[in-house]
Amino acid sequence: MSTIMPHDELFRKAVAWICAAKEESSDSIPVLVEKAAVRFNLGPRDAEFLVKFLRDHPDGTA
C-alpha cells in the first residue's frame, strides 16, 4: 500500500536526492532534475523551478 505524501515533502526529498546525486554523478543539474522529477512524480513546472533554484543555490539551501 502506498502512502500519499504532501507535495512540499516530495519537493524536499527531490532536492535532497539531487544534492546527494550531484556528488556521486557527473550528470548535469538539468539531467538530475529530470531523474528526480520522474522518481518523485514532479511536474514540468516543478522541474523548471528546481533547475533555477539549484543554479542559484548550488548547495540546496535557500
PDB file as gemmi writes it, atoms N, CA and C in Angstrom:
CRYST1    1.000    1.000    1.000  90.00  90.00  90.00 P 1                      
ATOM      1  N   MET A   1       0.845  -1.172   0.000  1.00  0.00           N  
ATOM      2  CA  MET A   1       0.000   0.000   0.000  1.00  0.00           C  
ATOM      3  C   MET A   1       0.895   1.242   0.000  1.00  0.00           C  
ATOM      4  N   SER A   2       0.608   2.174  -0.874  1.00  0.00           N  
ATOM      5  CA  SER A   2       1.421   3.383  -0.954  1.00  0.00           C  
ATOM      6  C   SER A   2       0.846   4.470  -0.064  1.00  0.00           C  
ATOM      7  N   THR A   3       1.722   5.366   0.328  1.00  0.00           N  
ATOM      8  CA  THR A   3       1.327   6.471   1.179  1.00  0.00           C  
ATOM      9  C   THR A   3       1.309   7.751   0.366  1.00  0.00           C  
ATOM     10  N   ILE A   4       0.292   8.551   0.549  1.00  0.00           N  
ATOM     11  CA  ILE A   4       0.224   9.840  -0.130  1.00  0.00           C  
ATOM     12  C   ILE A   4       1.012  10.847   0.688  1.00  0.00           C  
ATOM     13  N   MET A   5       1.969  11.511   0.005  1.00  0.00           N  
ATOM     14  CA  MET A   5       2.799  12.500   0.680  1.00  0.00           C  
ATOM     15  C   MET A   5       2.403  13.889   0.221  1.00  0.00           C  
ATOM     16  N   PRO A   6       2.484  14.857   1.116  1.00  0.00           N  
ATOM     17  CA  PRO A   6       2.238  16.235   0.683  1.00  0.00           C  
ATOM     18  C   PRO A   6       3.252  16.645  -0.377  1.00  0.00           C  
ATOM     19  N   HIS A   7       2.830  17.519  -1.267  1.00  0.00           N  
ATOM     20  CA  HIS A   7       3.676  17.938  -2.384  1.00  0.00           C  
ATOM     21  C   HIS A   7       4.982  18.557  -1.906  1.00  0.00           C  
ATOM     22  N   ASP A   8       4.929  19.381  -0.867  1.00  0.00           N  
ATOM     23  CA  ASP A   8       6.148  20.032  -0.396  1.00  0.00           C  
ATOM     24  C   ASP A   8       7.149  19.020   0.161  1.00  0.00           C  
ATOM     25  N   GLU A   9       6.667  17.920   0.724  1.00  0.00           N  
ATOM     26  CA  GLU A   9       7.562  16.888   1.224  1.00  0.00           C  
ATOM     27  C   GLU A   9       8.267  16.178   0.060  1.00  0.00           C  
ATOM     28  N   LEU A  10       7.536  15.910  -1.003  1.00  0.00           N  
ATOM     29  CA  LEU A  10       8.153  15.317  -2.192  1.00  0.00           C  
ATOM     30  C   LEU A  10       9.212  16.245  -2.767  1.00  0.00           C  
ATOM     31  N   PHE A  11       8.912  17.532  -2.768  1.00  0.00           N  
ATOM     32  CA  PHE A  11       9.842  18.522  -3.294  1.00  0.00           C  
ATOM     33  C   PHE A  11      11.125  18.541  -2.463  1.00  0.00           C  
ATOM     34  N   ARG A  12      10.988  18.515  -1.134  1.00  0.00           N  
ATOM     35  CA  ARG A  12      12.160  18.492  -0.255  1.00  0.00           C  
ATOM     36  C   ARG A  12      12.987  17.235  -0.492  1.00  0.00           C  
ATOM     37  N   LYS A  13      12.314  16.117  -0.630  1.00  0.00           N  
ATOM     38  CA  LYS A  13      13.034  14.863  -0.873  1.00  0.00           C  
ATOM     39  C   LYS A  13      13.751  14.905  -2.221  1.00  0.00           C  
ATOM     40  N   ALA A  14      13.126  15.515  -3.207  1.00  0.00           N  
ATOM     41  CA  ALA A  14      13.754  15.639  -4.522  1.00  0.00           C  
ATOM     42  C   ALA A  14      15.019  16.485  -4.437  1.00  0.00           C  
ATOM     43  N   VAL A  15      14.961  17.604  -3.719  1.00  0.00           N  
ATOM     44  CA  VAL A  15      16.147  18.467  -3.566  1.00  0.00           C  
ATOM     45  C   VAL A  15      17.250  17.701  -2.847  1.00  0.00           C  
ATOM     46  N   ALA A  16      16.908  16.987  -1.793  1.00  0.00           N  
ATOM     47  CA  ALA A  16      17.910  16.214  -1.052  1.00  0.00           C  
ATOM     48  C   ALA A  16      18.522  15.130  -1.939  1.00  0.00           C  
ATOM     49  N   TRP A  17      17.686  14.459  -2.732  1.00  0.00           N  
ATOM     50  CA  TRP A  17      18.173  13.405  -3.620  1.00  0.00           C  
ATOM     51  C   TRP A  17      19.127  13.988  -4.668  1.00  0.00           C  
ATOM     52  N   ILE A  18      18.758  15.127  -5.237  1.00  0.00           N  
ATOM     53  CA  ILE A  18      19.600  15.770  -6.253  1.00  0.00           C  
ATOM     54  C   ILE A  18      20.939  16.183  -5.655  1.00  0.00           C  
ATOM     55  N   CYS A  19      20.918  16.768  -4.468  1.00  0.00           N  
ATOM     56  CA  CYS A  19      22.164  17.194  -3.824  1.00  0.00           C  
ATOM     57  C   CYS A  19      23.087  16.001  -3.561  1.00  0.00           C  
ATOM     58  N   ALA A  20      22.510  14.885  -3.132  1.00  0.00           N  
ATOM     59  CA  ALA A  20      23.314  13.684  -2.894  1.00  0.00           C  
ATOM     60  C   ALA A  20      23.819  13.100  -4.217  1.00  0.00           C  
ATOM     61  N   ALA A  21      22.969  13.084  -5.234  1.00  0.00           N  
ATOM     62  CA  ALA A  21      23.347  12.518  -6.528  1.00  0.00           C  
ATOM     63  C   ALA A  21      24.401  13.362  -7.229  1.00  0.00           C  
ATOM     64  N   LYS A  22      24.398  14.673  -6.969  1.00  0.00           N  
ATOM     65  CA  LYS A  22      25.386  15.563  -7.584  1.00  0.00           C  
ATOM     66  C   LYS A  22      26.806  15.149  -7.227  1.00  0.00           C  
ATOM     67  N   GLU A  23      26.983  14.704  -5.994  1.00  0.00           N  
ATOM     68  CA  GLU A  23      28.312  14.333  -5.531  1.00  0.00           C  
ATOM     69  C   GLU A  23      28.776  12.994  -6.096  1.00  0.00           C  
ATOM     70  N   GLU A  24      27.819  12.131  -6.439  1.00  0.00           N  
ATOM     71  CA  GLU A  24      28.155  10.791  -6.917  1.00  0.00           C  
ATOM     72  C   GLU A  24      28.136  10.662  -8.433  1.00  0.00           C  
ATOM     73  N   SER A  25      27.558  11.649  -9.106  1.00  0.00           N  
ATOM     74  CA  SER A  25      27.349  11.530 -10.542  1.00  0.00           C  
ATOM     75  C   SER A  25      27.977  12.709 -11.278  1.00  0.00           C  
ATOM     76  N   SER A  26      28.294  12.474 -12.525  1.00  0.00           N  
ATOM     77  CA  SER A  26      28.821  13.567 -13.347  1.00  0.00           C  
ATOM     78  C   SER A  26      27.709  14.205 -14.185  1.00  0.00           C  
ATOM     79  N   ASP A  27      26.456  13.792 -13.937  1.00  0.00           N  
ATOM     80  CA  ASP A  27      25.322  14.358 -14.676  1.00  0.00           C  
ATOM     81  C   ASP A  27      25.143  15.835 -14.348  1.00  0.00           C  
ATOM     82  N   SER A  28      24.622  16.575 -15.294  1.00  0.00           N  
ATOM     83  CA  SER A  28      24.361  17.991 -15.093  1.00  0.00           C  
ATOM     84  C   SER A  28      23.104  18.169 -14.234  1.00  0.00           C  
ATOM     85  N   ILE A  29      22.916  19.374 -13.732  1.00  0.00           N  
ATOM     86  CA  ILE A  29      21.747  19.682 -12.901  1.00  0.00           C  
ATOM     87  C   ILE A  29      20.447  19.376 -13.659  1.00  0.00           C  
ATOM     88  N   PRO A  30      20.280  19.831 -14.900  1.00  0.00           N  
ATOM     89  CA  PRO A  30      19.019  19.519 -15.593  1.00  0.00           C  
ATOM     90  C   PRO A  30      18.751  18.018 -15.736  1.00  0.00           C  
ATOM     91  N   VAL A  31      19.801  17.227 -15.945  1.00  0.00           N  
ATOM     92  CA  VAL A  31      19.619  15.779 -16.060  1.00  0.00           C  
ATOM     93  C   VAL A  31      19.200  15.191 -14.716  1.00  0.00           C  
ATOM     94  N   LEU A  32      19.853  15.630 -13.644  1.00  0.00           N  
ATOM     95  CA  LEU A  32      19.482  15.146 -12.311  1.00  0.00           C  
ATOM     96  C   LEU A  32      18.071  15.565 -11.940  1.00  0.00           C  
ATOM     97  N   VAL A  33      17.698  16.785 -12.310  1.00  0.00           N  
ATOM     98  CA  VAL A  33      16.339  17.253 -12.026  1.00  0.00           C  
ATOM     99  C   VAL A  33      15.324  16.406 -12.780  1.00  0.00           C  
ATOM    100  N   GLU A  34      15.626  16.071 -14.016  1.00  0.00           N  
ATOM    101  CA  GLU A  34      14.713  15.229 -14.799  1.00  0.00           C  
ATOM    102  C   GLU A  34      14.556  13.858 -14.155  1.00  0.00           C  
ATOM    103  N   LYS A  35      15.658  13.287 -13.687  1.00  0.00           N  
ATOM    104  CA  LYS A  35      15.590  11.998 -12.999  1.00  0.00           C  
ATOM    105  C   LYS A  35      14.773  12.113 -11.708  1.00  0.00           C  
ATOM    106  N   ALA A  36      14.972  13.205 -10.972  1.00  0.00           N  
ATOM    107  CA  ALA A  36      14.222  13.415  -9.727  1.00  0.00           C  
ATOM    108  C   ALA A  36      12.741  13.631 -10.011  1.00  0.00           C  
ATOM    109  N   ALA A  37      12.439  14.314 -11.103  1.00  0.00           N  
ATOM    110  CA  ALA A  37      11.039  14.557 -11.462  1.00  0.00           C  
ATOM    111  C   ALA A  37      10.306  13.243 -11.701  1.00  0.00           C  
ATOM    112  N   VAL A  38      10.973  12.317 -12.349  1.00  0.00           N  
ATOM    113  CA  VAL A  38      10.365  11.009 -12.590  1.00  0.00           C  
ATOM    114  C   VAL A  38      10.259  10.238 -11.272  1.00  0.00           C  
ATOM    115  N   ARG A  39      11.334  10.248 -10.520  1.00  0.00           N  
ATOM    116  CA  ARG A  39      11.386   9.487  -9.267  1.00  0.00           C  
ATOM    117  C   ARG A  39      10.372   9.986  -8.231  1.00  0.00           C  
ATOM    118  N   PHE A  40      10.175  11.308  -8.141  1.00  0.00           N  
ATOM    119  CA  PHE A  40       9.307  11.888  -7.118  1.00  0.00           C  
ATOM    120  C   PHE A  40       7.997  12.428  -7.680  1.00  0.00           C  
ATOM    121  N   ASN A  41       7.709  12.084  -8.931  1.00  0.00           N  
ATOM    122  CA  ASN A  41       6.442  12.462  -9.564  1.00  0.00           C  
ATOM    123  C   ASN A  41       6.204  13.973  -9.547  1.00  0.00           C  
ATOM    124  N   LEU A  42       7.201  14.726  -9.996  1.00  0.00           N  
ATOM    125  CA  LEU A  42       7.091  16.184 -10.057  1.00  0.00           C  
ATOM    126  C   LEU A  42       6.706  16.600 -11.469  1.00  0.00           C  
ATOM    127  N   GLY A  43       5.957  17.671 -11.570  1.00  0.00           N  
ATOM    128  CA  GLY A  43       5.523  18.161 -12.860  1.00  0.00           C  
ATOM    129  C   GLY A  43       6.572  19.028 -13.539  1.00  0.00           C  
ATOM    130  N   PRO A  44       6.291  19.436 -14.782  1.00  0.00           N  
ATOM    131  CA  PRO A  44       7.244  20.266 -15.535  1.00  0.00           C  
ATOM    132  C   PRO A  44       7.554  21.602 -14.854  1.00  0.00           C  
ATOM    133  N   ARG A  45       6.554  22.212 -14.253  1.00  0.00           N  
ATOM    134  CA  ARG A  45       6.802  23.485 -13.550  1.00  0.00           C  
ATOM    135  C   ARG A  45       7.733  23.287 -12.367  1.00  0.00           C  
ATOM    136  N   ASP A  46       7.524  22.195 -11.636  1.00  0.00           N  
ATOM    137  CA  ASP A  46       8.393  21.895 -10.502  1.00  0.00           C  
ATOM    138  C   ASP A  46       9.826  21.654 -10.968  1.00  0.00           C  
ATOM    139  N   ALA A  47       9.967  20.930 -12.063  1.00  0.00           N  
ATOM    140  CA  ALA A  47      11.303  20.643 -12.598  1.00  0.00           C  
ATOM    141  C   ALA A  47      11.998  21.930 -13.036  1.00  0.00           C  
ATOM    142  N   GLU A  48      11.258  22.793 -13.695  1.00  0.00           N  
ATOM    143  CA  GLU A  48      11.830  24.072 -14.134  1.00  0.00           C  
ATOM    144  C   GLU A  48      12.255  24.907 -12.930  1.00  0.00           C  
ATOM    145  N   PHE A  49      11.415  24.936 -11.907  1.00  0.00           N  
ATOM    146  CA  PHE A  49      11.759  25.678 -10.694  1.00  0.00           C  
ATOM    147  C   PHE A  49      13.002  25.088 -10.036  1.00  0.00           C  
ATOM    148  N   LEU A  50      13.086  23.763  -9.972  1.00  0.00           N  
ATOM    149  CA  LEU A  50      14.243  23.118  -9.362  1.00  0.00           C  
ATOM    150  C   LEU A  50      15.543  23.464 -10.080  1.00  0.00           C  
ATOM    151  N   VAL A  51      15.517  23.484 -11.398  1.00  0.00           N  
ATOM    152  CA  VAL A  51      16.723  23.840 -12.151  1.00  0.00           C  
ATOM    153  C   VAL A  51      17.166  25.251 -11.788  1.00  0.00           C  
ATOM    154  N   LYS A  52      16.232  26.192 -11.782  1.00  0.00           N  
ATOM    155  CA  LYS A  52      16.574  27.580 -11.435  1.00  0.00           C  
ATOM    156  C   LYS A  52      17.038  27.680  -9.988  1.00  0.00           C  
ATOM    157  N   PHE A  53      16.331  26.999  -9.087  1.00  0.00           N  
ATOM    158  CA  PHE A  53      16.677  27.043  -7.663  1.00  0.00           C  
ATOM    159  C   PHE A  53      18.083  26.507  -7.430  1.00  0.00           C  
ATOM    160  N   LEU A  54      18.411  25.378  -8.036  1.00  0.00           N  
ATOM    161  CA  LEU A  54      19.710  24.764  -7.803  1.00  0.00           C  
ATOM    162  C   LEU A  54      20.845  25.509  -8.494  1.00  0.00           C  
ATOM    163  N   ARG A  55      20.537  26.248  -9.520  1.00  0.00           N  
ATOM    164  CA  ARG A  55      21.572  27.104 -10.129  1.00  0.00           C  
ATOM    165  C   ARG A  55      21.869  28.295  -9.224  1.00  0.00           C  
ATOM    166  N   ASP A  56      20.829  28.824  -8.561  1.00  0.00           N  
ATOM    167  CA  ASP A  56      21.015  29.953  -7.642  1.00  0.00           C  
ATOM    168  C   ASP A  56      21.558  29.516  -6.288  1.00  0.00           C  
ATOM    169  N   HIS A  57      21.211  28.299  -5.886  1.00  0.00           N  
ATOM    170  CA  HIS A  57      21.604  27.762  -4.567  1.00  0.00           C  
ATOM    171  C   HIS A  57      22.215  26.377  -4.766  1.00  0.00           C  
ATOM    172  N   PRO A  58      23.455  26.299  -5.190  1.00  0.00           N  
ATOM    173  CA  PRO A  58      24.058  25.012  -5.534  1.00  0.00           C  
ATOM    174  C   PRO A  58      24.108  24.010  -4.374  1.00  0.00           C  
ATOM    175  N   ASP A  59      24.091  24.490  -3.144  1.00  0.00           N  
ATOM    176  CA  ASP A  59      24.127  23.555  -2.009  1.00  0.00           C  
ATOM    177  C   ASP A  59      22.734  23.093  -1.593  1.00  0.00           C  
ATOM    178  N   GLY A  60      21.677  23.612  -2.244  1.00  0.00           N  
ATOM    179  CA  GLY A  60      20.312  23.174  -1.971  1.00  0.00           C  
ATOM    180  C   GLY A  60      19.647  23.864  -0.806  1.00  0.00           C  
ATOM    181  N   THR A  61      20.291  24.884  -0.232  1.00  0.00           N  
ATOM    182  CA  THR A  61      19.671  25.623   0.871  1.00  0.00           C  
ATOM    183  C   THR A  61      19.282  27.016   0.383  1.00  0.00           C  
ATOM    184  N   ALA A  62      18.193  27.495   0.914  1.00  0.00           N  
ATOM    185  CA  ALA A  62      17.697  28.824   0.496  1.00  0.00           C  
ATOM    186  C   ALA A  62      18.318  29.932   1.287  1.00  0.00           C  
TER     187      ALA A  62                                                      
END                                                                             
